Amino acid sequence: MAIEVGTKLEGKVTGITHFGAFVELSAGVTGLVHISEIADNYVKDVNDHLKLEDKVLVKVINVDKDGKIGLSIRQAVDKPPGEQQQQRPERPERGFNRDREDRGGRNDRGGRPFKPTANRLTFEDKMSRFLKDSEERISSLKKNTEGKRGGRGARRV
């Protein structure tokens, strides 16, 4: 029988790693069940859910060109349509440009009213400011580390 995406098969766990479990299917073909596809809840350790020689029902979720087979235990279990929604509620859309009122109702910054800057800095101004700050930081680092070079922790005077 050819292994196709979407088919459900029974297999035997032949190996367990920290990232998943290897399951031997019919005709000696082996596939991998990734740790994220073992159970609906968080799986910290594969050994908590599977043991060697366990018989498991798996669903084929992908077959690569080079013959690697991706399997899933959690997708192989049939669930009622209503239960799937309860497991993972949809997240609200998060827009990139949100109004300030959407941020918890705060229109201020630490008690100060928000004032947009009147003069927008150009790219060149920002770069020159960055270079100035960077050079100051480097010079202070050099000044503080020059006297600390030496062996055995002894300080030179």
Disulfide bonds with the S-S distance in Angstrom:
none
